[in-house]
Amino acid sequence: MNKEAPYRQAHWADASVNAEYRDDGSIILTSPHPRAEAPANLIEPIDKWAGERPDQTFIAQRGVDDSWERATWKETREKVRAVAAWLIKQGLESHGAEAAPLVILSGNSIDHAMVTFGAILAGVPAAPISTSYSLQSEDFAKLKHVFALLEPAAVFVEDGAAFSRALEAVDLEGVTVICGRSAPQGIDAIPLSELYDTEPGAEVDEALAAITGDTVAKFMFTSGSTGMPKAVINTHRMLCTNCVSAKSLNQDPDPQIPVMVSWLPWNHAMGAHSGLHVVMV
């Protein structure tokens, strides 16, 4: 009996690099493999696939009864636009360099993805934060540091009950709290369902048109292993280029629609770039 797992043959490009040695001692490294054209922004692929493959699953997760919960491209586009519309109507949108972000306190989930892209569409940078800062900390020092550094306009907490102590520990003055499946204790919060019920209009299309390659899409935090976590700016151009660069290394002669298992947390750079973004482009 053949006990080998039925793995599909991978066709990755050769692991090679071009090196240019300059007279001043600098070394310039480039890839010899051509890179596909990157989308203009992170919302463009959602609109593309919602038009071409509306009923195809974009993202799925296990439900409470272990069954699959799914969001198609069409559903994703609708929810992302609804979230963006709500944020804009609340006056939270901004495409400036100093845009106040939306902090995300949640593990990987469908709602996490919808809120992330809804904020990005509205021009509000998304800032996913390690859940350990909220659920495993006693003094919440790193979480307080993050909030003080970002001065967020809003915070999304998927499980309000689980994150209640963390929310009580940070300064929420002027911060809009949005909750998912449960509300935080003793803290006023807007249910995510209200955002999903918002009717998007021309303001969403105007927000999309205002996005450029230099628009800040996300703030990703370093691990904090050598001090307090540091916020790293991620623009649309950076994220889109990263995604197509990785995808261009797949030289499968018979390409198929990818199905990717995302296990790294999305507050982790590799987790977000590979699990949440690459599959789109």
Wavefront OBJ file of the C-alpha trace (Angstrom):
o trace
v 0.000 0.000 0.000
v 1.304 3.455 -0.910
v 1.526 5.423 2.333
v 2.907 8.567 0.751
v 0.746 11.665 1.116
v -0.784 12.849 -2.198
v 1.238 16.041 -2.459
v 0.928 18.099 -5.611
v 4.227 18.841 -7.336
v 5.374 22.390 -6.677
v 6.966 24.398 -9.475
v 8.913 27.121 -7.725
v 11.428 29.274 -9.544
v 15.107 28.566 -8.986
v 16.540 30.048 -5.807
v 18.915 32.483 -7.454
v 19.842 36.140 -7.168
v 21.784 38.677 -9.213
v 24.528 40.539 -7.351
v 26.053 43.804 -8.550
v 29.257 44.824 -6.764
v 29.874 48.565 -6.988
v 33.121 50.481 -6.616
v 31.930 52.165 -3.417
v 31.617 48.766 -1.753
v 27.846 48.505 -1.971
v 26.216 45.327 -3.225
v 22.905 45.515 -5.111
v 20.848 42.324 -5.058
v 18.039 41.792 -7.585
v 15.887 38.881 -8.624
v 16.389 37.412 -12.092
v 12.753 36.356 -12.193
v 10.236 38.756 -13.770
v 7.582 40.084 -11.432
v 3.931 40.289 -12.360
v 2.305 43.708 -12.441
v 1.023 44.679 -9.025
v -2.522 45.952 -8.465
v -2.868 49.653 -7.794
v -4.123 49.041 -4.262
v -5.361 46.294 -1.943
v -9.009 46.866 -2.852
v -8.566 46.401 -6.593
v -8.319 42.563 -6.386
v -11.508 42.387 -4.292
v -13.421 44.333 -6.952
v -11.818 42.228 -9.705
v -12.672 38.823 -8.267
v -16.124 39.922 -7.087
v -16.844 40.723 -10.726
v -15.208 37.645 -12.273
v -15.789 34.992 -9.573
v -18.564 36.341 -7.320
v -19.526 32.967 -5.844
v -16.012 31.666 -5.233
v -14.915 31.482 -1.587
v -12.419 34.163 -0.606
v -12.026 33.181 3.035
v -13.348 30.429 5.292
v -13.127 29.488 8.949
v -14.321 26.720 11.214
v -17.561 27.545 13.042
v -18.557 26.621 16.572
v -19.930 23.269 15.404
v -16.776 22.638 13.316
v -18.619 23.343 10.065
v -17.145 25.745 7.531
v -18.225 29.383 7.511
v -17.407 31.112 4.248
v -17.399 34.509 2.606
v -17.479 34.700 -1.194
v -15.838 37.456 -3.179
v -19.236 39.086 -3.716
v -20.062 38.953 -0.002
v -16.600 40.248 0.837
v -16.967 43.245 -1.451
v -20.383 44.074 -0.027
v -19.220 43.888 3.596
v -15.963 45.742 2.962
v -17.820 48.591 1.254
v -20.403 48.681 4.048
v -17.708 48.916 6.745
v -15.940 51.651 4.778
v -19.186 53.578 4.363
v -19.891 53.465 8.093
v -16.397 54.662 8.987
v -16.628 57.494 6.484
v -20.053 58.559 7.751
v -18.596 58.680 11.276
v -15.911 61.065 10.029
v -13.115 58.576 10.716
v -11.691 58.436 7.192
v -8.361 60.042 6.363
v -5.777 59.474 3.653
v -3.183 61.754 5.190
v 0.243 60.727 6.431
v -0.943 61.114 10.015
v -4.163 59.142 9.591
v -5.466 57.773 12.889
v -5.727 53.983 12.551
v -8.272 51.372 13.512
v -6.761 48.980 16.055
v -7.826 45.342 15.744
v -7.936 43.114 18.823
v -8.882 39.758 17.354
v -7.501 36.478 16.192
v -7.696 35.534 12.516
v -11.318 35.478 11.378
v -13.695 36.425 8.599
v -14.838 39.514 10.501
v -11.214 40.485 11.133
v -10.617 40.410 7.371
v -13.773 42.405 6.555
v -12.955 45.120 9.082
v -9.342 45.275 7.902
v -10.220 45.858 4.255
v -13.160 48.114 5.129
v -10.852 50.367 7.104
v -8.227 50.307 4.353
v -10.859 51.271 1.767
v -11.986 54.191 3.945
v -8.403 55.409 4.197
v -8.092 54.334 7.824
v -4.897 52.283 8.382
v -5.553 48.931 10.044
v -3.362 47.970 13.004
v -3.722 44.317 14.068
v -2.284 43.826 17.546
v -0.988 40.604 19.084
v -3.737 39.075 21.211
v -1.119 38.125 23.804
v -0.841 41.809 24.764
v -4.509 41.655 25.794
v -5.162 38.085 26.895
v -1.867 36.990 28.486
v -0.585 40.188 30.060
v -1.105 41.220 33.668
v -0.104 44.897 33.375
v -1.039 45.457 29.692
v 2.148 47.505 29.305
v 2.664 46.716 25.624
v -1.001 47.275 24.797
v -0.935 50.657 26.555
v 2.233 51.520 24.635
v 0.577 50.651 21.315
v -2.502 52.760 22.055
v -0.415 55.712 23.199
v 1.739 55.483 20.088
v -1.081 55.126 17.556
v -3.785 57.282 19.144
v -6.398 55.244 17.241
v -9.676 56.583 15.937
v -11.406 53.256 16.535
v -10.837 49.762 17.853
v -12.451 46.533 16.684
v -12.705 43.785 19.271
v -14.268 40.591 17.978
v -14.867 38.974 21.373
v -15.706 41.866 23.659
v -16.186 39.720 26.725
v -12.725 38.189 26.418
v -11.034 41.568 25.848
v -12.959 43.590 28.466
v -10.045 43.818 30.931
v -7.685 44.909 28.186
v -10.046 47.637 27.007
v -10.469 48.893 30.552
v -6.680 49.240 30.816
v -6.239 51.624 27.870
v -7.324 55.199 27.247
v -10.475 55.028 25.120
v -11.353 58.719 25.268
v -12.503 59.708 21.795
v -12.064 56.146 20.505
v -14.978 54.393 18.802
v -15.270 50.781 19.987
v -16.727 48.221 17.566
v -17.536 44.720 18.792
v -18.193 41.429 17.089
v -19.919 38.449 18.626
v -20.037 39.824 22.180
v -19.973 43.272 23.755
v -17.276 44.311 26.244
v -18.483 44.686 29.808
v -19.089 48.250 30.961
v -17.878 49.843 27.705
v -20.106 51.416 25.072
v -19.583 49.614 21.797
v -21.117 49.581 18.322
v -22.072 46.091 17.087
v -20.331 45.068 13.877
v -23.742 44.161 12.445
v -24.551 47.892 12.361
v -21.561 48.474 10.109
v -22.543 45.591 7.837
v -26.057 47.083 7.501
v -24.727 50.429 6.236
v -25.645 51.292 2.654
v -22.525 52.394 0.763
v -22.775 55.266 -1.672
v -20.601 57.547 -3.766
v -18.456 58.360 -0.728
v -16.919 54.871 -0.893
v -15.995 55.227 -4.559
v -14.466 58.628 -3.769
v -12.433 57.071 -0.948
v -11.147 54.361 -3.289
v -10.177 56.957 -5.895
v -8.184 58.834 -3.239
v -5.935 55.831 -2.499
v -2.441 55.999 -3.974
v 0.505 53.647 -3.778
v 1.882 55.738 -0.919
v -1.336 55.626 1.131
v -0.718 53.910 4.460
v -2.699 50.661 4.547
v -1.485 49.087 7.790
v 0.697 49.502 10.815
v 2.439 46.238 11.662
v 4.226 45.964 14.996
v 7.581 44.405 15.729
v 7.690 41.664 18.351
v 8.981 43.890 21.130
v 11.615 41.303 22.049
v 14.274 44.030 22.346
v 12.038 46.672 23.910
v 8.573 48.034 23.312
v 6.968 47.109 19.953
v 7.642 49.528 17.104
v 5.082 50.422 14.442
v 6.169 49.688 10.880
v 4.386 51.596 8.110
v 2.984 49.416 5.310
v 1.753 51.267 2.210
v -0.477 49.880 -0.527
v 2.461 49.737 -2.942
v 4.598 47.828 -0.447
v 1.941 45.209 0.280
v 0.826 44.755 -3.328
v 4.417 44.427 -4.571
v 5.213 41.929 -1.827
v 2.229 39.811 -2.821
v 2.912 39.645 -6.556
v 6.624 39.075 -5.929
v 5.818 35.953 -3.949
v 3.198 34.808 -6.427
v 5.539 35.333 -9.400
v 7.875 32.662 -8.029
v 5.220 30.018 -8.713
v 5.964 28.792 -12.232
v 3.333 26.072 -12.368
v 2.577 25.279 -16.043
v -0.998 24.406 -15.003
v -1.911 27.122 -12.511
v -4.910 26.542 -10.306
v -6.895 28.776 -8.005
v -4.856 28.645 -4.780
v -6.250 27.406 -1.487
v -4.051 28.606 1.347
v -4.072 27.549 4.993
v -3.369 30.597 7.150
v -2.088 29.708 10.602
v 0.262 32.567 11.495
v -1.566 35.395 13.289
v -2.298 38.389 11.065
v -0.523 40.761 13.428
v 2.620 38.891 12.300
v 4.067 40.320 9.059
v 4.506 36.940 7.378
v 1.081 35.826 8.543
v -0.653 38.881 7.116
v 1.297 39.032 3.861
v 1.039 35.353 3.015
v -2.281 34.384 4.537
v -4.489 37.412 3.984
v -3.072 39.244 0.961
v -1.199 36.943 -1.407
v -4.257 34.825 -2.163
v -6.045 37.923 -3.488
v -3.668 38.812 -6.284
l 1 2 3 4 5 6 7 8 9 10 11 12 13 14 15 16 17 18 19 20 21 22 23 24 25 26 27 28 29 30 31 32 33 34 35 36 37 38 39 40 41 42 43 44 45 46 47 48 49 50 51 52 53 54 55 56 57 58 59 60 61 62 63 64 65 66 67 68 69 70 71 72 73 74 75 76 77 78 79 80 81 82 83 84 85 86 87 88 89 90 91 92 93 94 95 96 97 98 99 100 101 102 103 104 105 106 107 108 109 110 111 112 113 114 115 116 117 118 119 120 121 122 123 124 125 126 127 128 129 130 131 132 133 134 135 136 137 138 139 140 141 142 143 144 145 146 147 148 149 150 151 152 153 154 155 156 157 158 159 160 161 162 163 164 165 166 167 168 169 170 171 172 173 174 175 176 177 178 179 180 181 182 183 184 185 186 187 188 189 190 191 192 193 194 195 196 197 198 199 200 201 202 203 204 205 206 207 208 209 210 211 212 213 214 215 216 217 218 219 220 221 222 223 224 225 226 227 228 229 230 231 232 233 234 235 236 237 238 239 240 241 242 243 244 245 246 247 248 249 250 251 252 253 254 255 256 257 258 259 260 261 262 263 264 265 266 267 268 269 270 271 272 273 274 275 276 277 278 279 280 281
